[in-house]
Amino acid sequence: MSLTEQSIQAALQAVVDSNTGKDLVTSRSAKNIKINGAEVSVDVELGYPAKSQIEPMRQRVVEAIKGVAGVGNVAVNVYQKIVSHAVQKGVKLVPGVKNIIAVASGKGGVGKSTTAVNLALALSAEGASVGILDADIYGPSQPQMLGIATGQPESADGKKLEPMQAHGIQAMSIGFLIDPETPMVWRGPMVTQALTQLLGDTNWRDIDYLVVDLPPGTGDIQLTLAQQVPVTGAVIVTTPQDIALLDARKGLKMFEKVGIPILGIVENMSIHICSKCGHEEHIFGSGGGDKMSQDYEVEMLGALPLDRSIREQVDSGHPTVVSDPTGRVTEIYKGIARRIAVKIAEQAKDHSAKFPSIVIQNT
């Protein structure tokens, strides 16, 4: 019996990507099915960083195709392809940056910056090209968290700054340009101008995801970001504490009002496990993130424990994802990062680059 493309597609339809919840045919991930006698080859395209997922997926596809009668050799090529996705209407993409993820919180002290840097490093660990922009002009923390204590960004052309490098990701912060102990005594317009310059005047190099670590609250910087910066989606960081959730809801509503998709909620300091006796305790309450996700119909991306090592590692300039790459907390960060990337991949793609520039001139 000769093999048909339909029989191979039927086998691929039984392979469901656990990250997307869709089979490889419905999601159009399976491409270039070729049959040569008993030999079969197929490409599988994943729209998210998938370094740890590629080999398990390849094995599953090979097994599924080998289950079809008459199949001999099977060649499967699984790869990732990350593209630009749609942003707010009327806002142009930043050169060298495909997608921008805003990490926000309604109030300070909920671990937003720690979450932002670990998510950036998790996306990088999964094979994406990643940058992080520290948008907190008054209190930049990413230089210390990334362990960049010395040096300043250089400028090759005298116009654009070269991003700093740490742990395989590109980074930019006002903290790289000023003395750490110098207070930023600036009014709103100066702060928003600084943000747009840090974003637009940095020579970002072929970045799949730029993580923007926003200051807490819903003020000038957040509004500037919403109106002038091409944001693909926002992540809200909170703790289970009622007062933190109250402010997180305000942040979520702000993004909704300006048309930026909410990718989901991350609940920090969800549970404390005693390092001595193993006793588990919900110090800041429980179920807050879940309730918020239900109330606003947004995804609960994951919950992180109140763990001393997370704080120690980020303070030392070696965040958890690079300090403990195979640890339980790193797996949580990677799971959240992968889910964020999958949700971005499911959004409409940006086609602005495909349209030709139309110039009207007198002849």
C-alpha positions as CSV (number, residue, x, y, z in Angstrom):
1,M,0.0,0.0,0.0
2,S,1.4,3.4,-1.0
3,L,1.7,6.1,1.6
4,T,-0.4,9.2,1.2
5,E,0.0,12.7,2.7
6,Q,-3.4,12.3,4.3
7,S,-2.3,9.2,6.3
8,I,0.7,11.2,7.6
9,Q,-1.4,14.2,8.4
10,A,-3.8,11.9,10.3
11,A,-0.8,10.6,12.4
12,L,0.4,14.2,13.0
13,Q,-3.1,15.2,14.1
14,A,-2.7,12.8,17.0
15,V,0.3,14.7,18.3
16,V,-0.8,17.5,20.6
17,D,1.7,20.2,21.6
18,S,1.3,20.3,25.4
19,N,2.4,24.0,25.4
20,T,-0.3,25.1,23.0
21,G,-3.0,22.4,23.6
22,K,-3.3,22.1,19.8
23,D,-2.4,19.3,17.4
24,L,0.3,19.8,14.8
25,V,-2.1,20.0,11.9
26,T,-4.7,22.3,13.4
27,S,-2.0,24.7,14.6
28,R,-0.3,24.5,11.1
29,S,3.0,23.6,12.8
30,A,3.5,20.6,10.5
31,K,5.0,21.7,7.2
32,N,6.7,20.3,4.1
33,I,5.5,16.7,4.3
34,K,7.4,14.7,1.8
35,I,7.0,11.0,0.9
36,N,9.5,9.1,-1.1
37,G,8.6,5.5,-1.3
38,A,8.6,4.3,2.4
39,E,10.6,7.3,3.5
40,V,8.9,10.3,5.1
41,S,10.2,13.7,6.1
42,V,8.4,16.6,7.8
43,D,9.2,19.9,9.4
44,V,7.6,21.1,12.6
45,E,7.7,24.8,13.3
46,L,7.2,26.1,16.8
47,G,6.3,29.7,17.3
48,Y,7.9,30.1,20.7
49,P,11.3,29.5,22.3
50,A,11.5,25.7,22.6
51,K,15.1,24.6,23.2
52,S,14.0,22.1,25.9
53,Q,11.0,21.0,23.9
54,I,12.5,20.3,20.5
55,E,13.9,16.8,21.1
56,P,10.9,15.4,23.0
57,M,8.6,16.8,20.2
58,R,10.8,15.3,17.5
59,Q,10.7,11.8,19.2
60,R,6.9,12.0,19.5
61,V,6.5,12.9,15.8
62,V,8.8,10.1,14.7
63,E,6.8,7.6,16.8
64,A,3.5,8.8,15.5
65,I,4.6,8.6,11.8
66,K,6.3,5.2,12.3
67,G,2.8,4.0,13.5
68,V,1.5,4.4,10.0
69,A,1.5,1.2,7.9
70,G,4.2,1.1,5.3
71,V,6.5,3.7,6.8
72,G,10.2,3.1,6.7
73,N,12.7,5.8,7.6
74,V,11.4,9.0,9.2
75,A,13.3,12.3,9.2
76,V,11.8,15.1,11.4
77,N,13.2,18.6,11.7
78,V,11.7,20.5,14.7
79,Y,12.7,24.2,14.9
80,Q,11.5,27.5,16.4
81,K,10.5,30.6,14.5
82,I,9.7,33.7,16.4
83,V,8.1,36.6,14.5
84,S,6.7,40.0,15.3
85,H,3.1,40.3,16.5
86,A,0.6,43.0,16.3
87,V,0.7,46.0,18.7
88,Q,-1.4,49.1,19.4
89,K,-2.8,50.8,16.3
90,G,-0.7,53.7,15.1
91,V,2.5,52.7,17.0
92,K,5.5,51.6,15.0
93,L,7.7,48.7,15.9
94,V,11.2,49.4,17.4
95,P,14.0,48.6,15.0
96,G,15.7,45.4,16.0
97,V,12.9,44.3,18.3
98,K,10.2,41.8,17.4
99,N,8.0,41.7,20.5
100,I,7.9,43.8,23.7
101,I,6.6,42.4,27.0
102,A,5.7,44.9,29.7
103,V,6.1,43.5,33.3
104,A,4.0,45.7,35.6
105,S,2.6,45.8,39.1
106,G,0.2,48.1,40.8
107,K,2.5,48.7,43.8
108,G,6.1,48.2,44.8
109,G,7.6,45.4,46.9
110,V,5.9,42.5,45.1
111,G,9.1,41.3,43.3
112,K,8.3,42.6,39.9
113,S,11.9,43.4,38.9
114,T,13.0,40.0,40.1
115,T,10.3,38.4,38.1
116,A,11.1,40.5,35.0
117,V,14.8,39.6,35.0
118,N,14.2,35.9,35.6
119,L,11.6,35.7,32.9
120,A,14.0,37.4,30.5
121,L,16.7,34.9,31.4
122,A,14.2,32.0,31.1
123,L,13.2,33.1,27.5
124,S,16.9,33.3,26.7
125,A,17.6,29.8,28.2
126,E,14.9,28.4,25.9
127,G,16.7,29.7,22.8
128,A,15.3,33.2,22.2
129,S,17.3,36.4,21.6
130,V,16.3,38.6,24.6
131,G,16.8,42.1,25.9
132,I,15.6,43.9,29.1
133,L,14.8,47.5,29.4
134,D,14.8,48.9,33.0
135,A,12.0,51.5,32.7
136,D,12.2,52.5,36.4
137,I,14.0,55.9,36.0
138,Y,13.7,56.8,39.7
139,G,14.8,53.5,41.1
140,P,16.7,51.4,38.5
141,S,17.5,47.9,39.9
142,Q,18.5,45.9,36.8
143,P,22.2,46.9,36.9
144,Q,22.6,45.2,40.3
145,M,20.3,42.3,39.5
146,L,22.3,41.5,36.3
147,G,25.6,42.0,38.0
148,I,26.7,44.9,35.8
149,A,28.5,47.1,38.4
150,T,31.0,48.8,36.2
151,G,31.2,50.3,32.7
152,Q,28.9,52.4,30.6
153,P,27.2,51.8,27.3
154,E,29.3,52.8,24.3
155,S,28.2,54.5,21.2
156,A,29.8,53.4,17.9
157,D,28.2,56.1,15.8
158,G,27.7,58.9,18.4
159,K,23.9,58.6,18.0
160,K,22.9,55.2,19.4
161,L,24.0,53.4,22.6
162,E,25.2,49.8,22.5
163,P,23.3,47.7,25.0
164,M,25.2,46.2,27.9
165,Q,25.5,42.4,28.1
166,A,24.9,40.0,31.0
167,H,24.2,36.3,31.1
168,G,23.5,36.2,27.4
169,I,20.9,39.0,27.2
170,Q,21.1,42.7,26.1
171,A,20.3,45.3,28.7
172,M,19.7,49.0,29.0
173,S,19.0,51.1,32.2
174,I,19.4,54.7,33.3
175,G,21.4,53.1,36.1
176,F,24.2,52.4,33.5
177,L,24.5,56.2,32.8
178,I,24.4,57.8,36.3
179,D,26.1,57.3,39.6
180,P,24.2,54.7,41.7
181,E,23.8,57.1,44.6
182,T,22.6,60.1,42.4
183,P,18.8,60.7,42.9
184,M,16.8,61.3,39.8
185,V,15.0,64.6,40.8
186,W,13.1,64.9,37.5
187,R,9.5,65.8,36.7
188,G,7.2,63.6,34.6
189,P,8.0,65.0,31.1
190,M,11.7,64.5,31.7
191,V,11.2,60.9,32.9
192,T,9.0,59.9,29.9
193,Q,11.5,61.5,27.5
194,A,14.3,59.5,29.2
195,L,12.2,56.3,28.7
196,T,11.6,56.9,25.0
197,Q,15.2,57.7,24.5
198,L,16.5,54.6,26.3
199,L,14.2,52.5,24.1
200,G,14.6,54.2,20.8
201,D,18.3,55.3,21.0
202,T,19.6,51.8,22.0
203,N,21.0,49.7,19.2
204,W,19.0,46.5,20.0
205,R,20.3,43.7,17.9
206,D,17.8,41.3,16.5
207,I,15.8,40.8,19.7
208,D,12.9,38.3,19.8
209,Y,11.5,39.6,23.1
210,L,12.3,42.8,24.9
211,V,11.2,42.6,28.5
212,V,10.4,46.1,29.9
213,D,10.6,46.3,33.7
214,L,8.1,49.0,34.5
215,P,8.1,51.1,37.7
216,P,5.1,50.3,40.0
217,G,1.9,52.2,39.6
218,T,-0.1,53.7,36.8
219,G,1.6,57.0,36.2
220,D,3.4,58.9,33.4
221,I,5.8,56.2,32.4
222,Q,3.0,53.6,32.1
223,L,0.9,55.9,30.0
224,T,3.8,56.8,27.8
225,L,4.5,53.1,27.3
226,A,0.9,52.5,26.4
227,Q,0.6,55.3,23.9
228,Q,4.1,55.5,22.3
229,V,5.8,52.1,22.7
230,P,4.7,49.1,20.6
231,V,3.8,46.7,23.4
232,T,2.8,43.1,22.4
233,G,1.4,42.2,25.8
234,A,1.6,42.9,29.5
235,V,2.3,40.6,32.5
236,I,0.9,41.7,35.9
237,V,2.9,40.7,39.0
238,T,1.2,40.6,42.4
239,T,1.3,38.8,45.7
240,P,-1.8,37.1,47.3
241,Q,-2.1,40.0,49.8
242,D,-5.4,41.9,49.4
243,I,-3.7,45.3,49.3
244,A,-1.3,44.2,46.5
245,L,-4.2,42.7,44.5
246,L,-6.2,45.9,44.8
247,D,-3.4,47.8,43.2
248,A,-2.7,45.1,40.6
249,R,-6.3,45.3,39.4
250,K,-5.8,49.0,38.7
251,G,-2.7,48.2,36.6
252,L,-4.6,45.5,34.7
253,K,-7.5,47.8,34.0
254,M,-5.1,50.5,32.7
255,F,-3.6,48.2,30.1
256,E,-7.1,47.1,29.1
257,K,-8.2,50.7,28.6
258,V,-5.3,51.4,26.2
259,G,-5.8,48.2,24.2
260,I,-2.7,46.3,25.3
261,P,-3.4,42.5,25.7
262,I,-2.9,41.1,29.2
263,L,-0.8,37.9,28.8
264,G,-1.5,36.9,32.4
265,I,-0.8,37.2,36.1
266,V,2.2,36.0,38.1
267,E,1.6,35.5,41.8
268,N,4.8,36.1,43.7
269,M,5.5,35.0,47.4
270,S,2.6,32.6,47.0
271,I,3.8,30.2,49.7
272,H,6.6,30.0,52.2
273,I,8.3,26.6,52.9
274,C,10.4,26.6,56.1
275,S,14.0,25.7,55.3
276,K,14.3,24.0,58.7
277,C,11.2,21.9,59.1
278,G,9.5,22.0,55.7
279,H,6.3,23.6,57.1
280,E,4.2,25.3,54.4
281,E,2.5,28.6,55.2
282,H,0.6,31.2,53.1
283,I,2.1,34.3,54.8
284,F,0.5,36.8,52.4
285,G,-2.8,34.9,52.1
286,S,-3.8,32.4,49.3
287,G,-5.9,32.2,46.2
288,G,-5.7,36.0,45.4
289,G,-4.1,35.5,42.0
290,D,-6.5,32.8,41.0
291,K,-9.5,35.0,42.0
292,M,-8.1,37.9,40.0
293,S,-7.6,35.8,36.9
294,Q,-11.2,34.5,37.2
295,D,-12.7,38.0,37.8
296,Y,-10.9,39.5,34.7
297,E,-10.8,36.3,32.6
298,V,-7.0,36.4,32.2
299,E,-4.6,33.5,32.7
300,M,-2.9,32.7,35.9
301,L,0.6,32.0,34.5
302,G,2.2,30.6,37.6
303,A,2.9,31.1,41.3
304,L,6.4,31.5,42.9
305,P,7.3,30.7,46.5
306,L,8.6,33.1,49.1
307,D,12.2,31.8,48.9
308,R,15.3,33.3,50.5
309,S,17.5,32.0,47.7
310,I,15.6,34.0,45.0
311,R,16.4,37.2,46.9
312,E,20.0,36.2,47.6
313,Q,20.7,35.2,44.0
314,V,19.2,38.3,42.4
315,D,21.0,40.6,44.9
316,S,24.3,38.9,44.0
317,G,23.8,39.7,40.3
318,H,23.2,36.0,39.4
319,P,19.4,35.6,39.3
320,T,17.9,32.2,40.0
321,V,17.6,31.0,36.3
322,V,21.4,31.3,35.9
323,S,22.3,30.4,39.5
324,D,20.3,27.3,39.7
325,P,19.4,26.3,36.1
326,T,17.9,22.9,37.0
327,G,16.2,23.9,40.2
328,R,12.5,23.8,41.0
329,V,12.1,27.6,41.0
330,T,13.9,27.9,37.6
331,E,11.5,25.4,36.2
332,I,8.6,27.6,37.4
333,Y,10.1,30.6,35.7
334,K,10.7,28.7,32.5
335,G,7.1,27.4,32.5
336,I,5.8,30.9,32.9
337,A,8.1,32.3,30.2
338,R,7.1,29.6,27.8
339,R,3.4,30.2,28.4
340,I,3.9,33.9,27.8
341,A,5.7,33.2,24.5
342,V,2.9,30.7,23.4
343,K,0.3,33.3,24.1
344,I,2.2,35.9,22.1
345,A,2.6,33.3,19.3
346,E,-1.2,32.9,19.2
347,Q,-1.8,36.7,18.6
348,A,-2.1,38.2,15.2
349,K,1.1,38.7,13.4
350,D,2.5,42.1,12.4
351,H,2.5,42.6,8.7
352,S,3.5,46.3,8.6
353,A,7.0,45.4,7.2
354,K,5.4,43.8,4.2
355,F,3.7,46.9,3.0
356,P,5.7,49.1,0.6
357,S,6.5,52.7,1.5
358,I,4.4,55.0,-0.7
359,V,6.1,58.3,-1.5
360,I,4.2,61.1,-3.3
361,Q,6.4,63.6,-5.1
362,N,6.0,66.2,-7.8
363,T,7.4,65.3,-11.2
